[in-house]
Amino acid sequence: MRKLISVFVLAVLAVSCLAQELKSEDIYKKVKEIKNIYYSKQQITLLRCLFDKALHKFSTGSIDLLHIDGLHTYEAVRHDFESWVGKLTKDGVIMFHDIAEKKDDFGVYK
């Protein structure tokens, strides 16, 4: 359970960092508050970095659930997938966000 929660939090924070918005500090504080209230007994470390910078912090075969919600282009999502797929356990699952969106140059469709 710890791996699942920490990786999901990583995904949320990586996206907020990627956006480089003023709201990202508010998002981080809210995620930290939720972690402290509901998951205080879990050993969770929040990472505030982009996916590529966090990659070395996880060993091969160590992630049960990965949520990819990064830059919404085919090339960026393909890069995230190819970079992280080796970190999954044998039965690991990857969830993608906005992969069926088709609007101008937004969306990951092919």
N, C-alpha and C positions, 0 to 999 in steps of 0.2 A: 504494500500500500504506500509506503514512503516514496518509492521510486515514481509511482504513478502521480502522486500529488506534486512532488518537486519538479517533475518534468513539465507538468501542465502549468505550474507557476512560471517556470522558465519561459515557456512559450508566450504567456501573457506579457511578461516583462520585456521579453525581446521585442515584441511588437510595439510596446509603448516606448521603448528606447528608439526603435527604428523611426517612429513617427517624429521624434525630436520636437514634440509639442510641449507647451507649458503644462498641459494636463497630465503629462507623464508622471510628474511628482505626486499628483493627487491619486493617480492610478496605483502607483507603488505603495503609497500610504494605505490605501484601501485594501490592497492584497495583503499587505503586512498585518493589518488589523484582523482580517478574516483568518489568516494563518494563526495568529496569536489566540484568537477566541476559539476557533473550532479544531485546530490541529496543534495545540500547545504541547501535547505529549509526543508528537512526531518530531523526528530530527530532520528539519527542513531548513535549508539554506537558500535564501532568495538571491538570485543572481541578476544583476542589472547590467546586461551586456547584449550584444548582438549574437545571433545564432553561431556565426563563425568563431567568435571569441570564446564562446562557452563550450565548443566542441571538445576541446582537450580535457575538460573537467569530468567527462563521462567515459568510462571504459567500454570496450567492445562487448556487446551482448548484455548491457546493464539496464536497458530501458524497456519497460513493459508497455507504456502508452506514450506516444508522441503526438502532439498537436501542432501542425504546421500552419501558421497564419502570419505569413510575412508579407513581403512586397508582392503585390498581386500581378505578377507577370509570369508567363510560362517559364522563362529562363531562370528567374529567381527561385521559383518553387521547385523546379527541377534540381537546381543547385542545392537547395536545402534538403531535398529528398536524398539525393546521391551522397551528400555529406553525412547525413544522420542515419541512413538505413542500416549501416553496419553496427550501430550502437544498440539496435533492438535485440531483445531476447529472441529465442527460437519462435515463441508464440506471440511476439510483440505486434502491436497494432499502431498504424499511423492514421490519424484523422487530419483531413485537409479542410481548410476554410475557403469559401468563395471560389471553388474550382469550376463551377458551372456558370459563373457570371459572364455575360457577353454584352459589354457596353463600351463603345468606342475602343480605347486602348486599355480599358480596365478589365481584368479577369484572366483566369488561367484556363483557357480552353484550347484544344488543339484537335 
